Amino acid sequence: MKANETTKKIKANKLISSNERFRRKISFEILKGLFMNYHIVTYGCQMNLHESEKIAGVLKGLGYEKEVPLEEADIIVFNTCCIRENAENHAFGNIGALKKLKREKKYLLIAVGGCMTQEAGKAEILKKKFPFIDIIFGTHNLGELSSLIEQRRRVKKFLLSVHDERGETEDGISPVRTSYPNAWVNITYGCNNFCTYCIVPYVRGRERSRSAKDILREVEGLLEEGYKEITLLGQNVNSFNSDGRGEMSFPELLSACASFGGKYRVRFMTSHPKDFTRELASVMAKRENVCNLLHLPAQSGNNRILSLMNRRYTREKYLEEIAMLREMIPGCDVTSDLIVGFPTETEEEFQDTLSLVEEADFSSAFTFIYSPRTGTKAAAMEGKIDEETAKDRIMRLVEKVNENTRKKSARFVGKRTEILCEDFDEKKKLYLGRNEEGRMGYFASDKNLIGEFVTLRIGQANGVSLYGTEENRL
């Protein structure tokens, strides 16, 4: 029996290998009558992750069947990020590595989009450096991707389409969601804040809010489909409809999103400290299904550096907001973004950021070395911090953040916490899911519980991870 199974596998592998060799030799005109598949490479934030789901929706609409490993794909789409130099370097390296594959697979299409292509001059650099790319598109015209691919199918000609202004929103695109039981929902696009270190307003455009009616319709539909956690996304969700032209403020929208029937959670990110209000904290306190977790990027703990960053709040105001939040929601977890090595930052000013970690009592934080972005005000500032000093500071900051994270996780040991089971870890042979505070909980089960809320008794904490036992199995 085993011998027969082995023979079948060998024959199947030979057939797959033969098919792939055939596909590599044919033109797209022949290929389009066969099954076609895609691969999407995503860099960056949650906004990009959700945008890649929309890209997958576009590809599905064009007849591409499913996502497959990169080497097996008929089209490869890069959704890039330019928030930091490392992200750009990774994208350049991975695009360059496709030169050989493109030469072998005559029908393969390669498209590059995302924030990096929208950055001034980068699309032209990509075109020159990688002439085997078929399509380059920008962040403002995702809705045009379908027609660009169809045009490239008809004509063997490189296509570049990067708009200066954003076109219509992508509300007409049905995303292929990949994060069940969690779902991302855009509420705004772009940003008006112009922090001096940030390229986002230049590549994503000025802030625009979606219609509250459309957002609520999308959320309701997702809940009807069985999604159990909704995350509202925007560069600054707090300024939703801040121009006064919309029918709802963000606190009102958040409350409405949390008012549908059934058991589910609502999260949101990112909040800007300059716009955080008591009204928003009040909605978080009143609505039980809004998670007791706030991501509130501080970026620095020093007032001079905050001013240079154009953050428009002080350390004192930031800490007042945290105190107000925890007065209304005792024990509410707060996470943050922190930058070290901003131009002219002194050791004493860096120490202010270290002390902020303790005073704000962050449960975790994303930490970064300042990365100059061409076109931003900070890139032209004098007083660049040398690499050795910046690396020393980031290591000390990470150590301080991790110390706080371990303390915050340890408080769950011996207690119950509810997680939303979202996946199975093949290596650990454990199910996993997050509690409302964002901690990942691992547990064993003899049945598939993905998509279910599970109460765990936590026996061990390791960094941001918790390990427990199903309460009903004790």
N, C-alpha and C positions, 0 to 999 in steps of 0.2 A: 504493500500500500504506500509506504514511504517512498519507494523507488518510483512508483507511478506519479506521485505528487511532484517529485524532483524533476522527472522528465517533462511534465506539463509546465513547470516553472521555466525550465530551460527553453522550451519552445516559445513560451509567451515572451520571454526576454528577447529571443531572437527576432520575434515578430515586431516588438516595440523598437528594437534597434534598427531593423530594416525600414520601418515606417519613418523613423526619424531621419535616416540617411536619404530616403526618398523626398521628404519634406524640405530638406536642406538644399536640394537641387532644383526645386520647382519655383516658378514665379508666383506672385500673389494672385494673379488671375486664375490659376489652377487651384491654389490653396483655398480661395474663398468659398469653394464648394464643399470643403471639408470642415470638420470641427476645428474651431480656433480657440485658443486659450490666452490668458494674459498674466502678467506679473507686475505688481506695483511696488516700488521702493519708496518708503516714506521717511523723511527726516523731520525733526522738530516737535512742535507742541501738539496739544489735543486738537486745536483747530485744523492742523494739517492731517492728523489721523482721520478726522471726520471728512475733510476734503477728499482724502483718498477713497473713502467710502463712496463719495459722489462720483469720483473718476471711475470707480468700478461699475457704478450704475450706468455711466455713459458707455463703457465698453460692453456691458451686457446688452444694452440697447442696439449695439452694432453687430451683435451676433457672437461675441466672444463668450465662451461657455463658462469657464471657471478660472480661478487663480491657481497657477501651477508653479513649480520651481523655475527660477530664472532661465536656466538652460533649455527648458522645454517650451517656453512661451513663444507666441507668435507676435506679440507686442509687449514691450517693456516700457513702463511709464515711471519716470522719476519725479516725485513730488518733493521739491527741495526746500531748504531753510537757509537763511543768511543771517540769523540773529547773532551767530558767532562764527569766527574764522574756522574753527574745527569742523563745523557742519558743512561749510563750503568745501573744505579740503577732502572730506569723506566723499562728498558727491562727485567732485572732480575725479578722484581716484577710482570710484566704482563705475562711473561712465566710461572712463578710459579703458577699463578692463574688458569692455564689451567689443572692442575693435575686432578681435579674432572671431568671436561668435558671430558678429555681423557679417564678416567676410564669408563664413561657412554657411550661414543661413540666409540665402538671397531674399527670402520673403519677409524676414524679421523687420518689424518697425520699432524704432526707438523714439520716444517722445520725452521731452523734459519741460516741466512746469514748476510752479511754486514760487516762493519768495525770491530765490536767487535769480531767476530769469527776469524778474521785475526790477531788480536793482540796476541802476544806471550803468550801461556798458557791458553788463555780464552776458546778455544774450549774444552779443557780437563776439565776445571772447569764447563762449561755448561753441558757436558756429565755426570759428577759425580753428580752435584747438581740436574739436571733434567733428570733422566733416561728415562722418557716417551717421550723425543724428538726422532723423527725418523731420521732426516737428519740434519747435520751441514755442511755448505759449505762456502767457502771464497769469498773475493772480486775478486780474480784472476780467478775464474772458474765458473762464472755465466752461461756461455755457456754449462756447464756440468749438470746444474740443471735438465733438462729434463730427461737425462739418469739416474740420481740418483733417481728421483721419480719413474720412470718405474722399476728400480731395486728393490726399496723398496716395490713396489706393488707386485712383484713376491716372495720376500723373507722377512719374518718377522724378520728383522735384522737391528740394528742401523747402519747408514752409516755416516762416517766422511770423508770429502774430502776438505782439505784446502791446496792449492798450495803455495809454496814459491815465485814462479814467475808467472806473469800474462800470461795466454794463449792467444789465439786469441781474438780480439775485438768482441763485440757482434753485429757487423754490420748485421749479418744474422738473428737476432731476431727482429720480428715485434712487437713493443711495443703497448700496449693497452693504448692509450693516454686518460688522465682523466682531462685535464686542458683546453679544448677548450674554447675560440678561441686562447689560447696560446699554444705554443709547445716548449719543451726543446730539444736542439740538442748538444750532446757532441762533442767537438772538440779535447780535450786532456784527457788523463787519467794519474793519478799519479802526483807526484811533486818532483822537484829536489832541493827545497830551504832549507829544513832541519832547519826551525825555531826551536829554542831550546825548545819551549813549545809544539810543534805540533807533533802528532802521525801519521798524514796523510801519509808521505813518507814511513813509516814502514808498514802500512796496505793497502795502495793503490799502492805502488811500485814507481819506477822511472818514470819520465814523458815520455809519448809517445803521439805523435800527429797522429790523423787520417788523411787519405788522403783528401786533399782539394777537389778533384773531388767527393769523396763519400759524403762529407759534403754538397757541393753545390747541388748534386743530391737529397739529403734528403730534403734540404730547399725548392728546387723547387717543389718537390712532395708534401710537406706540404702545400705550397701556392696553389697548384692546388686542394688540398682537401678542401680548404676554411679556413685554419688557417690564422689569421690576425696579430699574433705577434710571432716572433721567438726569443728565448733566447739562445745564444751560451754559453756553459758551459765548465769550466775547472778550476782546482785548481789555475792556473795562465794562463789565456788566452793570455796574452801579449807575453808569450814565445812559442807560437805555432810555430813549425818548427824552433826553435832557434838553432838547431844543424846544420842548413844549408842544410840539405838533402832534405827538402821539396820544393815544387814549389811555395809556397806563404808564405809571412810573415802574422802576424795577421792583421795589417792594410789593407793589400791587400785582405785577406779573408773577412774581415768585409765589405769592399767596394763591393766586388763581391756578398756577401749575400744580400746587400741592392740594387742591381741593377736589380732585376727582375721586371716585370711589375705589375701593380695593386697597390692598397692601402694596405699597411701593415707596421708594425714596426719591428725594430731589436733592441734587447738589448744584453748585454754580461756581464758575471761575472765569476770569480772574477779577477780583475786586481791587479798586485803587483806593488807597487810604484817604486821599483828599476828598473822596465822595462817599465814604462810609458813613451811614446815618443811624440814629436811634430807631428810626422807622424800620430800617432793614433788620436790625438786631431784634426788634419786636416781632417781626414776622418769623424769624428763625426760632424765637422762643415759643411762639404760639402754635406754630404748625409742627406737630410731632414728627411728621415724615420728612421735614427739611433737616438734613444731617447737621449734627452739632460739630461742625468742622468748617473753619473759615480759612481760605487761602488769601492772605493779605500781604503782598510783597512789600517789604520795608526797603530793600536794596542797600541801605547804609544806616548806621546808628549815630552818625555825626551830622549836625545841622549844616555845617559849611559844605560838606560833600553833598548832602541832600539838595542844597541850593544850587550847587554847580550842576547837579543832575536834572534840575528843573522839576523836582518831584512835588513841590508846592504844599508841603507839610513839614512839620518839625518832628524831632524825636519825641518831644513832650506830647504833641497832638496824637502821634501814633500810639503811644502808651496809654493815653487817655481813652482812645477808642477800644483798646484791648481791655482795659479796666471796665468800661461801660458794657462791653459784650459779656464779660464774665460775671458782672453784677446781675445781668438779665438772664444769662445761661451759665450757672456755676459749672466749672469744669470743662467749658467748651474748648476744644482743641483748636490751635492756630498754627498754620504752616506759613512759610514765607519764602521769598527769593532774596538772596544776599550777594552783593558784588564786592570783591576786594581788588585793590590795585587801581582804583580810579585815578586819573591824573591828579597829581599833587597830594594824594592821600598820605598823611604822616602816620607813624607808628601809633601815636596817641589817638588819632582819629580812627584807626583800625581797631584799637582797644575799645572804642565806643561801640563798634559793631559787635565785638565779642560780648560786651556786657549787655547789649540789647537782647542777645539770645537768652540770657538768664532772666532778665527783667520781664521780657514778653513771654517767657516760658514756652518757646516754640516746641511743638511735638516733633517737627522735622522741618527741614529747609533745603531748597535747591541752592547750591552755592557755586559761584562762578568767578573766574578771573576776568577782569575787564578786558573786552575785546574791541579794539577800535573798528568802527564801521565807516567806510568812506561816505562822505555826504552828511554825516551827523556833526553837530557842533563840538562834541567831545573829541572827535578825531583830530580837530585842529588845535586842541588845547596843549599848552606846554606842560612840562612836569611829568613826563611819562615815567611810570614806576618800572624799575628793572625786573627782568624775568625771575631772577633768584629771589628777590624780595616778595614778589607777588606769589610765587609758589610756596614760600615759607608761610605767608599769611593764610593762603587757602588751606594749607594742611592744619594749621592751628584752628581755623574756623571750623573745618570739617570735624576735627576732634571734639570741639565744644558742642557742635550740633549733635553729633553721635552720642555724646554723653547724656544730653537731654533726652534724645530719642529712646535710649535704653531705660532711663528712669520712667518715661511715660509708658513704655510697654510693660515694664515690671508691675505697674499698678493693676494690670489685668490678671496676673497670676492668682489662681485660687478663686476667681470670680467668673460669672457668666457674662458672655457677650454674644450678640446676635450678628451673624454674618450672612451676606447674600452669596451663596455658592455660585462661582462663575467659571470654574475650570477644573481639570484634573491634571496634576503634575505627574508625568510619566516616570520621571527619574525618582521622585520621592514616593511615588505610588500613594499619593494623598490628594484629597479634594481641597480646594482653596477658595477663599472669598474674603471680601473686606467687610469690616464692621463700619458703623457710620462715622467713626473717628478716623477711618482710612487705614487701619491696621489690617494686614493680611493674616487671616487665620487658616491654619492647615489642620486637617482631620482625616481619619480613616472612616470609610463607610463601605458596606457591602451592596449598596444600591446607588444609582446615579441620582445625585441631588442638585445637579446644575440647574440654576433658575429658581431654586427654593431658598427660603430663609431658614437658617439652621442656628439653634442656640448651642453654643459650645461652653464647656467648663474648661478654662485655660489652665494647663499644667506647667507650661514653659514659655518663656519669652526670649527671643533672639533678635536683637536690633528692632526692626519694624515688624518682624514676624512673630506670630503667636501660634502655639501648638496646643490643641485641645481635644476633647472628646465630646461627641454629641450628647447633649443633656439627657435625652431619652434612652441612652445606652448605658448610663451609669448604674 
